[in-house]
Amino acid sequence: MKLRQIVPVILVSAVTSFGSIWAYNKFVGKEVYSLKSDDNNHIPSNYAGFFDGVNGAPTDFTEAANSAIPATVHIKTKATRTASNNLPKRSPLFDLFGFDWDEGMAPRSLPQMASGSGAIISHDGYIVTNNHVVDGADEITVNLSDKKSYKAKLVASDPSSDLAVIKIEAKGLPFLLYGNSDDVKVGQWVLAVGYPLNLEATVTAGIVSAKSRTLDINRRQSRTPIESFIQTDAAVNPGNSGGPLINTAGQLIGINSAIASPTGSYAGYSFTIPVNVVKKIVADLMKFGTVQRAYLGINYAPDNLSEEVKKQEGIKDGEGVYVLDVTKDGAASASGIRKGDFITQINSVPVKSGADMVGQIATYRPGDKVKIGYRRDGRDYTSEVVLRNSSGTTDVVKTSVLDKLGADLANVDAKLAKEMGIKGGVIVKSIDNNGAFSKTRMEEGFVILKVNGREIASVDQFRTEMDKAGNSVTLDGMYPGYEGVFRYPMKIGE
């Protein structure tokens, strides 16, 4: 084809192309752009930066999975239970006379097996898992992904947060690196790793679907539950408990703890303890043997209050956590925070709910200084607060044998002592489902008078005798309204 024949073809093609682009921009382009703007071409604030390029996480998770699987363990436990403990509780009179036991109803020791998962956090064998995975276990076995098996011992546990640390005697182990759960965003990809349903190491993927969730499930094992879960839709089933949740960089961002399910198996949501809470509690358990729990010293309004209740209680609407009251001589009171304020920030981290606040405070110890942002009468303030322990001091709290009993104890008041004809004693006000007392036939209201035959008249004397007693203890006492002395032998456990 000659040049003079080619040139018209090129010109026609160019004109057609430019014409198509002009027509698209005029008639179609505006319509498309209007999907992300108003009539004035203003992009909504919630889309700020979105159209500049989405920083999406990689969809190939092989590297993250390969990093996490060797550091995720299968935990198997064995516990000996007494069959009679599952029978309905009886009147203390039956314990006194013992005539309601048939020959076929004698207590029997039955072994119970359970399993869960755990995350190795150090090369020398420290492993973090859920408290409910190892609670009450007489024997703990840890299996690695390479089929090696070890016996483990319990280092310490914290029922309030449902965390526990166990230890195996090994060196040079693979372990997970800590991430930062404050950086976790709703919508980001995450992986759950564990041993569900007694399967081999299993990895599931999902996204973070919510943060700062509370389920009140830890109340089953503690009177002071700590909950601020990361919610994901990564499939988690029985056996995943205690296993890691990781980001796409392979970093630990939480310990899987629970699922929301009407059937007991995965139904769409799982809940994870944030790694920032895990780091602090694990460090406390390894250093002190018990958690150094910090308190801000306020009572706050629950997040789910109805408008009717808010009106009745005089609770105002506003962003943050509404302060119902401040504890006398508490940290908040000393810093000037008072009833009616809204807590909005803790060390510059936004606080929008009670769960947000609990999750942030749980990462600090008594004596730590934090900056609390709060709003009062429409104005924002910042105050430096020195957090305190439950006793109102900044002292280190040492673990006590009383912590293992699972009971609320108090001194017998003078009126009750006179009615019972005793000089004093310790009354058992309530008994948790976990702890040494729950393994006996003891009832709430029992008044403890002797520990291993030595008389006690107060909680302080009771603590002193229990510290001397060791693992095996016999408690003697009475029930108000009943005659006779009741005896409860029990094992405190390690």
BAMARVEX-388393 format. One record per residue (C-alpha): residue in one letter; residue number from 1; x, y, z. Coordinates in steps of 0.05 Angstrom, whole numbers, plus 5000, padded with zeros to 4 digits. Example, Ala and Ser with C-alpha at 12.3 -4.5 7.8 and 13.67 -1.06 7.14 Angstrom:
['A',1,[5246,4910,5156]],
['S',2,[5273,4979,5143]],
END
This chain:
['M',1,[5000,5000,5000]],
['K',2,[5027,5069,4981]],
['L',3,[5041,5123,5033]],
['R',4,[4985,5168,5007]],
['Q',5,[4936,5111,5018]],
['I',6,[4962,5096,5089]],
['V',7,[4959,5167,5115]],
['P',8,[4883,5175,5108]],
['V',9,[4873,5109,5145]],
['I',10,[4917,5133,5203]],
['L',11,[4881,5200,5206]],
['V',12,[4812,5167,5207]],
['S',13,[4834,5119,5263]],
['A',14,[4862,5176,5305]],
['V',15,[4800,5218,5298]],
['T',16,[4756,5158,5316]],
['S',17,[4798,5143,5378]],
['F',18,[4799,5214,5404]],
['G',19,[4724,5220,5390]],
['S',20,[4710,5157,5430]],
['I',21,[4750,5182,5489]],
['W',22,[4716,5250,5488]],
['A',23,[4647,5218,5484]],
['Y',24,[4662,5170,5542]],
['N',25,[4686,5225,5587]],
['K',26,[4626,5269,5570]],
['F',27,[4570,5219,5575]],
['V',28,[4596,5160,5615]],
['G',29,[4655,5184,5656]],
['K',30,[4615,5233,5698]],
['E',31,[4564,5180,5715]],
['V',32,[4618,5132,5738]],
['Y',33,[4653,5186,5778]],
['S',34,[4587,5204,5812]],
['L',35,[4588,5135,5844]],
['K',36,[4644,5161,5889]],
['S',37,[4625,5233,5897]],
['D',38,[4567,5281,5906]],
['D',39,[4543,5332,5854]],
['N',40,[4602,5376,5873]],
['N',41,[4652,5320,5862]],
['H',42,[4668,5317,5937]],
['I',43,[4692,5248,5958]],
['P',44,[4659,5225,6024]],
['S',45,[4706,5226,6083]],
['N',46,[4698,5152,6094]],
['Y',47,[4730,5140,6026]],
['A',48,[4790,5185,6039]],
['G',49,[4851,5154,6006]],
['F',50,[4811,5095,5979]],
['F',51,[4816,5114,5905]],
['D',52,[4890,5130,5911]],
['G',53,[4903,5055,5912]],
['V',54,[4881,5001,5961]],
['N',55,[4937,4972,6002]],
['G',56,[4909,4902,5998]],
['A',57,[4943,4845,6034]],
['P',58,[4971,4789,5991]],
['T',59,[4923,4733,5976]],
['D',60,[4978,4680,5976]],
['F',61,[4983,4657,6048]],
['T',62,[5035,4602,6039]],
['E',63,[5093,4639,6072]],
['A',64,[5052,4660,6132]],
['A',65,[5024,4589,6140]],
['N',66,[5093,4557,6133]],
['S',67,[5119,4603,6188]],
['A',68,[5062,4589,6237]],
['I',69,[5050,4515,6230]],
['P',70,[5117,4493,6262]],
['A',71,[5104,4540,6321]],
['T',72,[5033,4515,6333]],
['V',73,[5025,4455,6379]],
['H',74,[4972,4403,6394]],
['I',75,[4957,4399,6468]],
['K',76,[4925,4337,6498]],
['T',77,[4904,4334,6571]],
['K',78,[4883,4280,6619]],
['A',79,[4844,4295,6682]],
['T',80,[4815,4249,6735]],
['R',81,[4744,4268,6755]],
['T',82,[4701,4239,6810]],
['A',83,[4634,4216,6783]],
['S',84,[4596,4238,6845]],
['N',85,[4618,4311,6833]],
['N',86,[4569,4313,6775]],
['L',87,[4509,4294,6819]],
['P',88,[4463,4348,6845]],
['K',89,[4487,4380,6909]],
['R',90,[4453,4355,6972]],
['S',91,[4435,4383,7039]],
['P',92,[4496,4385,7085]],
['L',93,[4458,4336,7130]],
['F',94,[4471,4281,7079]],
['D',95,[4545,4295,7083]],
['L',96,[4541,4293,7159]],
['F',97,[4505,4226,7164]],
['G',98,[4524,4197,7097]],
['F',99,[4463,4152,7091]],
['D',100,[4442,4170,7020]],
['W',101,[4496,4131,6984]],
['D',102,[4473,4067,6952]],
['E',103,[4523,4012,6941]],
['G',104,[4522,4028,6867]],
['M',105,[4531,4102,6877]],
['A',106,[4600,4104,6908]],
['P',107,[4646,4157,6879]],
['R',108,[4687,4133,6820]],
['S',109,[4749,4163,6789]],
['L',110,[4740,4171,6715]],
['P',111,[4794,4195,6667]],
['Q',112,[4774,4251,6620]],
['M',113,[4812,4268,6557]],
['A',114,[4811,4335,6521]],
['S',115,[4852,4371,6469]],
['G',116,[4867,4441,6444]],
['S',117,[4922,4481,6412]],
['G',118,[4978,4527,6433]],
['A',119,[5029,4576,6406]],
['I',120,[5104,4570,6421]],
['I',121,[5129,4639,6442]],
['S',122,[5202,4623,6459]],
['H',123,[5258,4578,6433]],
['D',124,[5263,4544,6501]],
['G',125,[5193,4516,6504]],
['Y',126,[5145,4567,6533]],
['I',127,[5076,4560,6503]],
['V',128,[5013,4603,6510]],
['T',129,[4944,4572,6507]],
['N',130,[4875,4580,6537]],
['N',131,[4863,4569,6611]],
['H',132,[4803,4526,6594]],
['V',133,[4847,4479,6553]],
['V',134,[4891,4460,6612]],
['D',135,[4848,4477,6672]],
['G',136,[4845,4418,6721]],
['A',137,[4891,4375,6679]],
['D',138,[4932,4322,6716]],
['E',139,[4974,4309,6654]],
['I',140,[4991,4354,6595]],
['T',141,[5022,4327,6531]],
['V',142,[5047,4372,6475]],
['N',143,[5055,4346,6404]],
['L',144,[5094,4387,6353]],
['S',145,[5080,4389,6279]],
['D',146,[5141,4345,6267]],
['K',147,[5109,4290,6310]],
['K',148,[5155,4300,6370]],
['S',149,[5119,4293,6436]],
['Y',150,[5134,4325,6504]],
['K',151,[5105,4326,6574]],
['A',152,[5088,4396,6595]],
['K',153,[5079,4430,6662]],
['L',154,[5033,4488,6678]],
['V',155,[5072,4552,6693]],
['A',156,[5013,4595,6712]],
['S',157,[4943,4613,6688]],
['D',158,[4893,4670,6688]],
['P',159,[4820,4650,6685]],
['S',160,[4798,4723,6679]],
['S',161,[4829,4729,6609]],
['D',162,[4826,4653,6595]],
['L',163,[4902,4650,6584]],
['A',164,[4953,4601,6610]],
['V',165,[5028,4589,6601]],
['I',166,[5056,4518,6598]],
['K',167,[5128,4495,6589]],
['I',168,[5163,4437,6555]],
['E',169,[5236,4419,6563]],
['A',170,[5264,4432,6494]],
['K',171,[5313,4480,6461]],
['G',172,[5319,4511,6392]],
['L',173,[5244,4510,6379]],
['P',174,[5210,4551,6325]],
['F',175,[5167,4606,6355]],
['L',176,[5119,4660,6334]],
['L',177,[5137,4734,6332]],
['Y',178,[5089,4782,6367]],
['G',179,[5050,4831,6324]],
['N',180,[5010,4891,6347]],
['S',181,[4935,4881,6356]],
['D',182,[4924,4956,6359]],
['D',183,[4944,4958,6286]],
['V',184,[4894,4904,6266]],
['K',185,[4840,4932,6220]],
['V',186,[4770,4908,6205]],
['G',187,[4771,4876,6137]],
['Q',188,[4843,4852,6137]],
['W',189,[4862,4780,6121]],
['V',190,[4880,4735,6180]],
['L',191,[4896,4661,6189]],
['A',192,[4875,4614,6245]],
['V',193,[4923,4557,6259]],
['G',194,[4909,4497,6304]],
['Y',195,[4888,4425,6312]],
['P',196,[4811,4426,6306]],
['L',197,[4771,4362,6316]],
['N',198,[4835,4323,6330]],
['L',199,[4859,4334,6259]],
['E',200,[4931,4349,6241]],
['A',201,[4955,4421,6236]],
['T',202,[4902,4461,6200]],
['V',203,[4902,4532,6172]],
['T',204,[4839,4571,6156]],
['A',205,[4834,4641,6127]],
['G',206,[4784,4697,6138]],
['I',207,[4780,4770,6153]],
['V',208,[4774,4811,6217]],
['S',209,[4700,4824,6221]],
['A',210,[4698,4866,6285]],
['K',211,[4741,4888,6344]],
['S',212,[4729,4898,6418]],
['R',213,[4674,4845,6425]],
['T',214,[4650,4822,6494]],
['L',215,[4613,4756,6503]],
['D',216,[4615,4750,6579]],
['I',217,[4638,4678,6571]],
['N',218,[4698,4685,6617]],
['R',219,[4650,4697,6674]],
['R',220,[4641,4621,6675]],
['Q',221,[4712,4615,6703]],
['S',222,[4723,4682,6737]],
['R',223,[4686,4735,6776]],
['T',224,[4728,4788,6742]],
['P',225,[4726,4772,6667]],
['I',226,[4771,4810,6618]],
['E',227,[4743,4810,6548]],
['S',228,[4758,4852,6486]],
['F',229,[4758,4800,6430]],
['I',230,[4778,4807,6358]],
['Q',231,[4722,4776,6317]],
['T',232,[4739,4739,6253]],
['D',233,[4704,4694,6203]],
['A',234,[4764,4647,6198]],
['A',235,[4736,4577,6210]],
['V',236,[4750,4555,6282]],
['N',237,[4725,4491,6314]],
['P',238,[4733,4454,6380]],
['G',239,[4807,4439,6385]],
['N',240,[4828,4507,6357]],
['S',241,[4824,4536,6427]],
['G',242,[4891,4565,6448]],
['G',243,[4919,4566,6377]],
['P',244,[4946,4628,6343]],
['L',245,[4912,4679,6298]],
['I',246,[4965,4709,6252]],
['N',247,[4968,4764,6201]],
['T',248,[4993,4755,6130]],
['A',249,[5064,4772,6153]],
['G',250,[5061,4710,6199]],
['Q',251,[5060,4751,6263]],
['L',252,[5018,4730,6323]],
['I',253,[4960,4778,6332]],
['G',254,[4918,4737,6380]],
['I',255,[4900,4672,6414]],
['N',256,[4836,4638,6390]],
['S',257,[4789,4629,6449]],
['A',258,[4716,4619,6430]],
['I',259,[4664,4610,6375]],
['A',260,[4593,4636,6370]],
['S',261,[4552,4575,6352]],
['P',262,[4483,4545,6365]],
['T',263,[4512,4475,6352]],
['G',264,[4580,4476,6385]],
['S',265,[4616,4476,6318]],
['Y',266,[4636,4533,6272]],
['A',267,[4577,4575,6250]],
['G',268,[4609,4637,6222]],
['Y',269,[4646,4675,6276]],
['S',270,[4705,4662,6322]],
['F',271,[4735,4705,6377]],
['T',272,[4808,4718,6392]],
['I',273,[4845,4749,6452]],
['P',274,[4886,4807,6424]],
['V',275,[4961,4796,6426]],
['N',276,[4974,4861,6464]],
['V',277,[4933,4833,6521]],
['V',278,[4967,4766,6513]],
['K',279,[5038,4796,6516]],
['K',280,[5025,4832,6581]],
['I',281,[4989,4775,6616]],
['V',282,[5040,4723,6594]],
['A',283,[5097,4767,6618]],
['D',284,[5062,4775,6686]],
['L',285,[5050,4700,6693]],
['M',286,[5122,4684,6677]],
['K',287,[5152,4737,6722]],
['F',288,[5104,4741,6781]],
['G',289,[5062,4677,6776]],
['T',290,[4999,4719,6775]],
['V',291,[4972,4777,6735]],
['Q',292,[4987,4848,6757]],
['R',293,[4918,4875,6742]],
['A',294,[4912,4951,6734]],
['Y',295,[4849,4989,6751]],
['L',296,[4826,5057,6728]],
['G',297,[4778,5061,6786]],
['I',298,[4712,5077,6753]],
['N',299,[4643,5046,6744]],
['Y',300,[4620,5055,6672]],
['A',301,[4555,5048,6633]],
['P',302,[4548,4983,6592]],
['D',303,[4548,4993,6517]],
['N',304,[4481,4959,6506]],
['L',305,[4436,5001,6551]],
['S',306,[4368,5018,6524]],
['E',307,[4346,5090,6516]],
['E',308,[4295,5079,6571]],
['V',309,[4348,5057,6621]],
['K',310,[4394,5114,6601]],
['K',311,[4337,5163,6615]],
['Q',312,[4322,5132,6683]],
['E',313,[4395,5133,6704]],
['G',314,[4409,5202,6676]],
['I',315,[4461,5176,6627]],
['K',316,[4477,5225,6572]],
['D',317,[4493,5207,6500]],
['G',318,[4562,5220,6474]],
['E',319,[4624,5189,6445]],
['G',320,[4666,5147,6491]],
['V',321,[4653,5110,6557]],
['Y',322,[4605,5144,6605]],
['V',323,[4631,5147,6676]],
['L',324,[4576,5127,6724]],
['D',325,[4618,5136,6786]],
['V',326,[4691,5139,6808]],
['T',327,[4720,5095,6863]],
['K',328,[4740,5133,6925]],
['D',329,[4816,5139,6929]],
['G',330,[4821,5106,6860]],
['A',331,[4866,5126,6803]],
['A',332,[4813,5164,6764]],
['S',333,[4788,5202,6825]],
['A',334,[4859,5224,6842]],
['S',335,[4869,5251,6771]],
['G',336,[4805,5293,6771]],
['I',337,[4759,5248,6730]],
['R',338,[4688,5248,6757]],
['K',339,[4618,5223,6745]],
['G',340,[4588,5245,6679]],
['D',341,[4653,5248,6641]],
['F',342,[4664,5209,6577]],
['I',343,[4730,5171,6571]],
['T',344,[4751,5180,6498]],
['Q',345,[4825,5161,6495]],
['I',346,[4878,5120,6532]],
['N',347,[4949,5140,6513]],
['S',348,[4922,5170,6448]],
['V',349,[4886,5105,6429]],
['P',350,[4812,5121,6415]],
['V',351,[4763,5089,6464]],
['K',352,[4692,5081,6437]],
['S',353,[4664,5026,6483]],
['G',354,[4673,4993,6550]],
['A',355,[4708,4935,6514]],
['D',356,[4757,4983,6482]],
['M',357,[4774,5012,6550]],
['V',358,[4780,4944,6584]],
['G',359,[4825,4919,6528]],
['Q',360,[4871,4979,6534]],
['I',361,[4876,4979,6610]],
['A',362,[4890,4904,6609]],
['T',363,[4957,4919,6575]],
['Y',364,[4983,4960,6634]],
['R',365,[5006,4945,6705]],
['P',366,[4993,4981,6771]],
['G',367,[5041,5039,6776]],
['D',368,[5040,5052,6701]],
['K',369,[5025,5124,6680]],
['V',370,[4975,5132,6624]],
['K',371,[4944,5194,6593]],
['I',372,[4868,5192,6596]],
['G',373,[4830,5235,6547]],
['Y',374,[4760,5252,6569]],
['R',375,[4704,5299,6551]],
['R',376,[4665,5341,6601]],
['D',377,[4609,5390,6582]],
['G',378,[4631,5389,6509]],
['R',379,[4704,5404,6523]],
['D',380,[4763,5356,6517]],
['Y',381,[4813,5346,6573]],
['T',382,[4874,5303,6584]],
['S',383,[4898,5278,6651]],
['E',384,[4956,5234,6672]],
['V',385,[4933,5175,6714]],
['V',386,[4975,5128,6755]],
['L',387,[4939,5061,6752]],
['R',388,[4929,5022,6816]],
['N',389,[4915,4950,6836]],
['S',390,[4851,4924,6868]],
['S',391,[4876,4944,6937]],
['G',392,[4885,5016,6914]],
['T',393,[4961,5014,6914]],
['T',394,[5016,5005,6863]],
['D',395,[5049,4947,6899]],
['V',396,[5064,4881,6865]],
['V',397,[5008,4832,6878]],
['K',398,[5035,4764,6898]],
['T',399,[4998,4699,6883]],
['S',400,[4963,4668,6943]],
['V',401,[4937,4599,6957]],
['L',402,[4869,4633,6966]],
['D',403,[4869,4648,6892]],
['K',404,[4866,4573,6878]],
['L',405,[4804,4560,6921]],
['G',406,[4755,4593,6874]],
['A',407,[4713,4625,6930]],
['D',408,[4693,4691,6959]],
['L',409,[4712,4691,7033]],
['A',410,[4696,4739,7090]],
['N',411,[4702,4744,7165]],
['V',412,[4642,4720,7204]],
['D',413,[4607,4781,7233]],
['A',414,[4593,4786,7308]],
['K',415,[4518,4774,7301]],
['L',416,[4527,4708,7263]],
['A',417,[4583,4686,7310]],
['K',418,[4537,4697,7370]],
['E',419,[4480,4658,7337]],
['M',420,[4527,4599,7322]],
['G',421,[4562,4602,7389]],
['I',422,[4631,4611,7360]],
['K',423,[4687,4661,7371]],
['G',424,[4698,4675,7298]],
['G',425,[4711,4641,7231]],
['V',426,[4711,4650,7156]],
['I',427,[4646,4646,7117]],
['V',428,[4645,4620,7045]],
['K',429,[4600,4671,7010]],
['S',430,[4604,4641,6940]],
['I',431,[4639,4585,6903]],
['D',432,[4662,4588,6830]],
['N',433,[4656,4530,6782]],
['N',434,[4732,4527,6781]],
['G',435,[4779,4521,6840]],
['A',436,[4791,4472,6897]],
['F',437,[4725,4486,6933]],
['S',438,[4684,4467,6872]],
['K',439,[4715,4397,6874]],
['T',440,[4685,4384,6943]],
['R',441,[4614,4377,6969]],
['M',442,[4620,4443,7004]],
['E',443,[4560,4491,7000]],
['E',444,[4558,4566,7001]],
['G',445,[4548,4592,7072]],
['F',446,[4597,4542,7103]],
['V',447,[4635,4572,7162]],
['I',448,[4708,4549,7165]],
['L',449,[4733,4540,7237]],
['K',450,[4795,4497,7229]],
['V',451,[4849,4484,7178]],
['N',452,[4883,4416,7188]],
['G',453,[4860,4417,7260]],
['R',454,[4885,4488,7276]],
['E',455,[4832,4538,7296]],
['I',456,[4823,4602,7255]],
['A',457,[4779,4663,7268]],
['S',458,[4793,4709,7208]],
['V',459,[4811,4709,7135]],
['D',460,[4882,4730,7152]],
['Q',461,[4891,4670,7199]],
['F',462,[4859,4625,7147]],
['R',463,[4910,4649,7095]],
['T',464,[4968,4638,7142]],
['E',465,[4947,4566,7158]],
['M',466,[4932,4551,7085]],
['D',467,[5002,4574,7065]],
['K',468,[5030,4524,7115]],
['A',469,[4984,4468,7095]],
['G',470,[5014,4447,7028]],
['N',471,[4975,4408,6976]],
['S',472,[4929,4367,7022]],
['V',473,[4882,4405,7067]],
['T',474,[4824,4386,7113]],
['L',475,[4774,4440,7131]],
['D',476,[4727,4434,7191]],
['G',477,[4668,4479,7202]],
['M',478,[4593,4488,7210]],
['Y',479,[4532,4511,7171]],
['P',480,[4487,4564,7202]],
['G',481,[4422,4530,7223]],
['Y',482,[4452,4460,7225]],
['E',483,[4483,4423,7284]],
['G',484,[4547,4385,7281]],
['V',485,[4615,4394,7249]],
['F',486,[4627,4381,7175]],
['R',487,[4694,4360,7146]],
['Y',488,[4719,4372,7075]],
['P',489,[4786,4342,7054]],
['M',490,[4813,4370,6988]],
['K',491,[4873,4377,6943]],
['I',492,[4897,4447,6928]],
['G',493,[4937,4427,6866]],
['E',494,[5002,4455,6840]],
END
